[in-house]
């Protein structure tokens, strides 16, 4: 009797520990993504100061820089324990944000980035209108054969006289801002370019570190039960970060948002440390040593590449990530070009992009509750990645028939939302049955180098293509070809994952039988 009661008490204690760690993990993800959705709209609006036509060059440079960053990351991960290198890298990001605040506030303030004059009755109308009406997209189509834009565009959801009046009254100011933007100094170009690359590094490393840590903490069965819950932290963080950016930018100006990002990021360190010291693993599953990810040999800069190259599942996941980013960058370039045409003020663009990301996270909350939960119930949830493929195919096909910013924006919202809610969780499932080297080194290489390689190569294609063909249907046909290749890769990876699951479960059953004997 005492033994049974003791067992019940232990299970109750374990369940309580699991619940606490799950909630702290949710909070950890919330703070990382919330800060990211403050700095991401700033990246988009600052990049347009250099011109939409130059964004592909930034992506190409980012691809090259991430190779170096990943090499440094591999050395850090291979040499230090997780409770040392994760807080260290997070603090590095926080200090960097402080540096960017100084640069864009005092050294090279961007014209139009100042807080709105709240005493004026019409101040901030354009920004507010963009935030309030982001759910619909500009109706006027783009001529893909010539790349020309229409003379006028219908604002999101409905025409509003106050927006038109504001744009008319501010037309001279917009021309002045555009002229100032063309006066680019070398320091300004370097500062904006550095920040663009830094945000790309943050988005990949911070999120990748989080999920590598989660895959190291939770077991396979726990992940299928808890990852959908933990994912809500990122969705709520994205929604909160977008909303804060949209609401505060007209009062604080764009540069002061860097301080907000620091305040939001720093608590993630405390969450990580709590999980590290208090995480729970069910009985029968050994605790992984808190050791560097590559204990068999001294750390090397190319460990991530080696980990991927000798594992077929990781090779397929690298190809899936490459095709995803390649197609996304091609599609997003059309959006960037239209955004530059329609909005000239940096604060207005920041608010608009933040609004788009806000709706991405609203849709993500719905798909997390419905689609992710249903997909995780499947015998092989990885097949759910095909949904991302189908959404892009539909959006690209519609662009071929009736190209418009409305179609681009809704495709981006839908695909990004499903990727953040379902796609991200499904990809993480694949790493759980793998060893620590695959979880940290291999995953880190895929999430940084491969991700940016797809981004950079597609940017090179865009840069070269625009020199000869301008914007046109060649972009859409390129996306459809890539989607066909990705479809095959997902099917193949799903089959290998199912085989690995059978091997893992067979090993667990064999271990239990040996213990029983």
PESULUR-V62886 format. One record per helix or strand. SS is the DSSP state (h for helix, s for strand). FROM is the first residue (numbers start at 1). TO is the last residue. If there is no record, write none. Layout:
BEGIN
ss=<SS	SS>
from=<FROM	FROM>
to=<TO	TO>
END
This chain:
BEGIN
ss=<h	h	h	h	s	h	h	h	h	h	h	h	h	h	s	h	h	h>
from=<2	52	82	125	141	161	171	186	220	257	303	312	346	381	404	405	436	473>
to=<50	79	107	132	141	169	182	217	252	278	309	342	376	401	404	432	468	516>
END
